Amino acid sequence: MDNQVNADEFVERFMTGDLGHLQYQQLPVKIFKISEIAPFIKVPTPPILLGYNLIVHLTEGFFNHQIGPSEFIVNAPAVLISNYGNVSTIKSVSKSAEGYCVLIKEEAMTSIFREQEILNIFTIAPLLNLSDEDNEDLANLLSQLFKELRNEDPYLQLSESLLKSLLLKIIKLSASHKVLNRKQEIAMTFKKLVHQHFKEQKSLSFYADKLAVSTNYLNRCVYDVFKKSSKDLILEVLIMHSQLLLHESTKTVTDICYELNFSEPSYFSRIFKKKVGMSPAAYRESIK
């Protein structure tokens, strides 16, 4: 997918100051102490298309994070999760924030977890507030994962087991540990497919064929899980990516409209204003 930001690009583009303490990690799973990151982030960041799955465990302080159209005020102790392909913005972060930040490449997710487990992870609410006991349990797991991944010769099987334990613990705490029913599985797989094919495929029949269901049944599944229509979810993903293009490119609104395969600029502008609250041109001006 175009314009994805990986961990090293984030450091280069959105952090400032002496960053020699950020140890380079040539691994599919990276972990940092939030205290190593928070004081150096240039906030607010522009919209960022995540090229990884993100887990933030906050033990002290706060931060303000936008995922797609939703904004989250995160106060410790808490966990925030943002999945691969999301468009995210860090609005603010306290300089004294503490905890851990884990970045997981998509290929690591598919090699460690079964498909059912991955779908369960996608059902987790982005923000999970923690009790003191659960906060301590997660901190212990992350401390062990940090120690192992920062080892000169990390034992990858151990780090994978620790990561899996961490995510399964979060699933349990979020009450998403129940096996997904058929409707939930279809809705979550549909959402994942939309992130993969949104540019070239807007037809519900394409996704229904992929899932071997009727378009009516797909619509019912998506509405029951997300409380929005399948078409609205596709448009939401498209608008998130148009925001990214408005910020990161000098392309005209018309060019962006056609790049995302909207039928005409007036329709694109009307949908954008409905979802964002302002026109594409006004949005671009507001983020300069």
Sequence and secondary structure as in RCSB ss.txt:
>XXXX:A:sequence
MDNQVNADEFVERFMTGDLGHLQYQQLPVKIFKISEIAPFIKVPTPPILLGYNLIVHLTEGFFNHQIGPSEFIVN
APAVLISNYGNVSTIKSVSKSAEGYCVLIKEEAMTSIFREQEILNIFTIAPLLNLSDEDNEDLANLLSQLFKELR
NEDPYLQLSESLLKSLLLKIIKLSASHKVLNRKQEIAMTFKKLVHQHFKEQKSLSFYADKLAVSTNYLNRCVYDV
FKKSSKDLILEVLIMHSQLLLHESTKTVTDICYELNFSEPSYFSRIFKKKVGMSPAAYRESIK
>XXXX:A:secstr
 TTEE HHHHHHHHB S  TTS    SSEEEEEGGGTGGGB SS   EEESSEEEEEEEESEEEEEETTEEEEEE
SSEEEEE TT EEEEEEE TT EEEEEEE HHHHHHHS HHHHHHHHTS SEEE  HHHHHHHHHHHHHHHHHHT
SSS  HHHHHHHHHHHHHHHHHHTT  S   HHHHHHHHHHHHHHHHTTT   HHHHHHHHTS HHHHHHHHHHH
HSS HHHHHHHHHHHHHHHHHHH    HHHHHHHTT S HHHHHHHHHHHHSS HHHHHHHT 
